[in-house]
Amino acid sequence: MTTPKSDNMPGTPKSDFLQSVRDALGRGNVPPAQLYPRLTDTETELEYQSTQIRRRLAENLPTLLDKLADMAAKGGWKVHRAAGAEEALDYIQSVAKDSGTLKVVRSTQDVFAQIPVDDVLNNIGLTVTTVERNNDTTEEYLKEEIRQSGIGITGADYALAETGSIVVLPRRGLARLISVVPPVHIALVRAEDLIETLDDLFLLRRLEYHQQGSDMGSYLNIITGPSRTADIEMTIVEGVHGPKEVHMIILG
Amino acid sequence: MPEIKTQEFTAASSNAILDPKLRRALDRVAEGFHVARLDRIEEVTQQTWDSWKDQARNIKVHTIEHLDYYLDLLDKNVTAAGGHLHFAKDSDEANEIVAHIVRTRNIKIATKSKSMVSEELGLNPVLEAMGVEVWETDLGEYIIQLAEETPSHLVAPALHKSKEDVAALFTEKLGIPYDEDIYHMAATARTILRDKFMEADLGISGANFVVAETGTLVIISNEGNGRLCTSAPRVHIGITGMEKVIPSMQDLSTFLRLLPRSATGQRITSYVSMATGPRRLEDEDGPEEFHLILVDNGRSKILADPALREALYCIRCGACLNICPVYARIGGHAYGWVYPGPIGAVVSPMLVGLPQAKELPQASSLCGACREVCPINIDIPKMLLDLRKKTAESPDTSLRSAPEIERVLARLYARLMSSPLLLKTAVKFGRFAQKVGGATPFFSPFTKDGKWIKNAYLPILSRWTKSRDLPTLPDKTFHDIWEKELSRDDS
């Protein structure tokens, strides 16, 4: 990761740019008398609010899982609720068979310890590539493997009941491209991934931001349903650049 | 900047009205987006919707009033995350920054996800002149790039093209057999662009929001091209207007609720992609470099004008286009520049210069529908009136849209209407002239059933009656009736 020095970079210096904004606003360098309330939140306050979120979740878990399933279906996911690992694996196997693909790529998130997909997929003759960095696998190799795969399987860092979405954050063993390049995406959601609202999501992320030394991580993706477009005559076409078919397996 | 055709508005809109194909396409948008939007509001209740709108507006008011503070905070946090923030005062400077990155990083192929600001900059020709392959990857943008046209809608850039148009275009430009199946055409674009995503060294995106607190760029999309553009290439450049900054990550939830529902009637888009700096050491993939270019390009002129400042609250959802009776009849291209519709009629004159776009603020019936649907409660009609006032009252006669004779007549009319005696005398004269009938060329006998003047011969009046009928003067005015009948009854 090298960032070349920005020698001779064109553009307006920040001080000049900010001065022109102040001129337009007709005032000098006056910071807001009242800072935006959320920016003054301390870590302790965010922690307190996050315990409130967790409590609200624990109290309403069954209702919120139903809501997640309902909203996810409305958002275009094929939702499957699996009571146990076996049921989930059966479902994954049937999706794989229907897809006709020979290659699957998956992340190495914790959820795969609970749902060991490799064997059931190997049993029906599919190869499974995992995202692991070692001397044999370069990034280019991984990119190509993902491109060749008919199915990408990932976990979720969060699942959002409000919108029926999954939230994916950067982590070792999870490439960004797994959930967007293969034509089929399977997301494995555990009950403990569930949160209720977008507000909850961003509050928890802000808390993590403070806890992780003010680093947000390089990305956050909220995914809701398949890739789609309506750019030709307002006709909805699924799978234009991302996956055409997306499955959400809710465990528990 | 791309070519400015705002001066041709009158001719362009007259032509557009006569295009039945365009009309069908615009009807589809009105039905599709607007109806879905209403369903979504009903679902959450009007009360909740209104409270979201108020929250969003409060955030925008606060941020824009303290824009310097939040831009500074954003800069610090983009830098802290390992990214680079660049400030560009105009389109030339923004294009130079991109060109500099392209040159120093040896970029050969660039993929772009939808960015209205890059349209405003005219970035693609600059890159192409440097020998860079530039690929628009949003399906609608890809279509108009092939057709060498410009977007006609903020959200659905190629809505003016029928499927037959696109099929013919693909045959001509891609050399494939004619096939007007929409699914097949989308698949063709997927296949071609998939290769480009993987080969590209540069991904260029716009931004719907940038978060000052964390230095985060937020893209809302449905196709997944935004994610691919910002994940696969080794360099990511985000380009957006300086007004897109919001204070905190938590402010996003309100905007994520309002924007998709207002734009396409979706509860949320397929993808909300947030990028904060380049890939970190522990990441498996992602760009090695992250640049964010914030563009002024005339926005500080809007900021400096208290009557127009709220135009900077716009989140480009396109709801005002979808409801506007004028946009519904003339489409986006007639507006002559990047931003069409009611909000475009405010923003474009400020960005390209009022003298060149003085007709745009006239392109409104002031019905107020745009203000009603705006998720940020932006009072567009008020700003259109303000711009009209600026054009009418300017000492610079070239800025005025009305001919001098019209101004003189308007002043006479104002004088007439403010004096009961003058008005009474004028009405008497008019009624006399009307009775004389065919003898007078001013109020001609060409009336419909004697009640409407269809065709006046008076020079200015004839322009009015060309597209409207004028009622004839009645035998008795209300004043006459009042004096002779009603007031007596009361006493």
Chai-1 contact restraints between the chains, C-beta under 6 A:
chainA,res_idxA,chainB,res_idxB,connection_type,confidence,min_distance_angstrom,max_distance_angstrom,comment,restraint_id
A,M1,B,E288,contact,1.0,0.0,6.0,A-B,restraint_1
A,T3,B,E289,contact,1.0,0.0,6.0,A-B,restraint_2
A,M9,B,H100,contact,1.0,0.0,6.0,A-B,restraint_3
A,P10,B,E96,contact,1.0,0.0,6.0,A-B,restraint_4
A,P10,B,I97,contact,1.0,0.0,6.0,A-B,restraint_5
A,P10,B,H100,contact,1.0,0.0,6.0,A-B,restraint_6
A,G11,B,H86,contact,1.0,0.0,6.0,A-B,restraint_7
A,G11,B,F87,contact,1.0,0.0,6.0,A-B,restraint_8
A,G11,B,A88,contact,1.0,0.0,6.0,A-B,restraint_9
A,G11,B,E93,contact,1.0,0.0,6.0,A-B,restraint_10
A,G11,B,I97,contact,1.0,0.0,6.0,A-B,restraint_11
A,T12,B,F87,contact,1.0,0.0,6.0,A-B,restraint_12
A,T12,B,K89,contact,1.0,0.0,6.0,A-B,restraint_13
A,K14,B,D75,contact,1.0,0.0,6.0,A-B,restraint_14
A,K14,B,F87,contact,1.0,0.0,6.0,A-B,restraint_15
A,F17,B,F87,contact,1.0,0.0,6.0,A-B,restraint_16
A,L18,B,D68,contact,1.0,0.0,6.0,A-B,restraint_17
A,S20,B,S300,contact,1.0,0.0,6.0,A-B,restraint_18
A,V21,B,L67,contact,1.0,0.0,6.0,A-B,restraint_19
A,V21,B,D68,contact,1.0,0.0,6.0,A-B,restraint_20
A,R22,B,D68,contact,1.0,0.0,6.0,A-B,restraint_21
A,A24,B,S300,contact,1.0,0.0,6.0,A-B,restraint_22
A,A24,B,L303,contact,1.0,0.0,6.0,A-B,restraint_23
A,A24,B,A304,contact,1.0,0.0,6.0,A-B,restraint_24
A,P31,B,Y69,contact,1.0,0.0,6.0,A-B,restraint_25
A,P32,B,H66,contact,1.0,0.0,6.0,A-B,restraint_26
A,P32,B,Y69,contact,1.0,0.0,6.0,A-B,restraint_27
A,Y36,B,P247,contact,1.0,0.0,6.0,A-B,restraint_28
A,R38,B,S248,contact,1.0,0.0,6.0,A-B,restraint_29
A,R38,B,Q250,contact,1.0,0.0,6.0,A-B,restraint_30
A,L39,B,P247,contact,1.0,0.0,6.0,A-B,restraint_31
A,L39,B,S248,contact,1.0,0.0,6.0,A-B,restraint_32
A,V131,B,E284,contact,1.0,0.0,6.0,A-B,restraint_33
A,T163,B,I268,contact,1.0,0.0,6.0,A-B,restraint_34
A,P170,B,D283,contact,1.0,0.0,6.0,A-B,restraint_35
A,R172,B,E282,contact,1.0,0.0,6.0,A-B,restraint_36
A,A175,B,E284,contact,1.0,0.0,6.0,A-B,restraint_37
A,A175,B,D285,contact,1.0,0.0,6.0,A-B,restraint_38
A,R176,B,S231,contact,1.0,0.0,6.0,A-B,restraint_39
A,R176,B,D285,contact,1.0,0.0,6.0,A-B,restraint_40
A,R176,B,G286,contact,1.0,0.0,6.0,A-B,restraint_41
A,L177,B,S231,contact,1.0,0.0,6.0,A-B,restraint_42
A,V180,B,G224,contact,1.0,0.0,6.0,A-B,restraint_43
A,V180,B,R227,contact,1.0,0.0,6.0,A-B,restraint_44
A,L198,B,S253,contact,1.0,0.0,6.0,A-B,restraint_45
A,L198,B,L256,contact,1.0,0.0,6.0,A-B,restraint_46
A,D199,B,S253,contact,1.0,0.0,6.0,A-B,restraint_47
A,F202,B,M249,contact,1.0,0.0,6.0,A-B,restraint_48
A,F202,B,Q250,contact,1.0,0.0,6.0,A-B,restraint_49
A,F202,B,L252,contact,1.0,0.0,6.0,A-B,restraint_50
A,F202,B,S253,contact,1.0,0.0,6.0,A-B,restraint_51
A,R206,B,M249,contact,1.0,0.0,6.0,A-B,restraint_52
A,M216,B,T214,contact,1.0,0.0,6.0,A-B,restraint_53
A,M216,B,T276,contact,1.0,0.0,6.0,A-B,restraint_54
A,S218,B,T276,contact,1.0,0.0,6.0,A-B,restraint_55
A,S218,B,G277,contact,1.0,0.0,6.0,A-B,restraint_56
A,S218,B,R279,contact,1.0,0.0,6.0,A-B,restraint_57
A,S218,B,R280,contact,1.0,0.0,6.0,A-B,restraint_58
A,S218,B,D283,contact,1.0,0.0,6.0,A-B,restraint_59
A,S218,B,G286,contact,1.0,0.0,6.0,A-B,restraint_60
A,Y219,B,A275,contact,1.0,0.0,6.0,A-B,restraint_61
A,L220,B,M274,contact,1.0,0.0,6.0,A-B,restraint_62
A,N221,B,S273,contact,1.0,0.0,6.0,A-B,restraint_63
A,I222,B,V272,contact,1.0,0.0,6.0,A-B,restraint_64
A,T224,B,I268,contact,1.0,0.0,6.0,A-B,restraint_65
A,T224,B,S270,contact,1.0,0.0,6.0,A-B,restraint_66
A,G225,B,S270,contact,1.0,0.0,6.0,A-B,restraint_67
A,S227,B,E223,contact,1.0,0.0,6.0,A-B,restraint_68
A,S227,B,G224,contact,1.0,0.0,6.0,A-B,restraint_69
A,S227,B,S270,contact,1.0,0.0,6.0,A-B,restraint_70
A,R228,B,N222,contact,1.0,0.0,6.0,A-B,restraint_71
A,R228,B,S270,contact,1.0,0.0,6.0,A-B,restraint_72
A,T229,B,L139,contact,1.0,0.0,6.0,A-B,restraint_73
A,T229,B,E223,contact,1.0,0.0,6.0,A-B,restraint_74
A,D231,B,L139,contact,1.0,0.0,6.0,A-B,restraint_75
A,D231,B,G140,contact,1.0,0.0,6.0,A-B,restraint_76
A,D231,B,A158,contact,1.0,0.0,6.0,A-B,restraint_77
A,I232,B,K163,contact,1.0,0.0,6.0,A-B,restraint_78
A,I232,B,V166,contact,1.0,0.0,6.0,A-B,restraint_79
A,I232,B,I182,contact,1.0,0.0,6.0,A-B,restraint_80
A,E233,B,K163,contact,1.0,0.0,6.0,A-B,restraint_81
A,M234,B,R28,contact,1.0,0.0,6.0,A-B,restraint_82
A,M234,B,G32,contact,1.0,0.0,6.0,A-B,restraint_83
A,T235,B,I182,contact,1.0,0.0,6.0,A-B,restraint_84
A,V237,B,Y183,contact,1.0,0.0,6.0,A-B,restraint_85
A,V237,B,A186,contact,1.0,0.0,6.0,A-B,restraint_86
A,V240,B,L139,contact,1.0,0.0,6.0,A-B,restraint_87
A,V240,B,A186,contact,1.0,0.0,6.0,A-B,restraint_88
A,V240,B,R190,contact,1.0,0.0,6.0,A-B,restraint_89
A,V240,B,E223,contact,1.0,0.0,6.0,A-B,restraint_90
A,H241,B,E223,contact,1.0,0.0,6.0,A-B,restraint_91
A,H241,B,G224,contact,1.0,0.0,6.0,A-B,restraint_92
A,H241,B,N225,contact,1.0,0.0,6.0,A-B,restraint_93
A,H241,B,L228,contact,1.0,0.0,6.0,A-B,restraint_94
A,G242,B,G224,contact,1.0,0.0,6.0,A-B,restraint_95
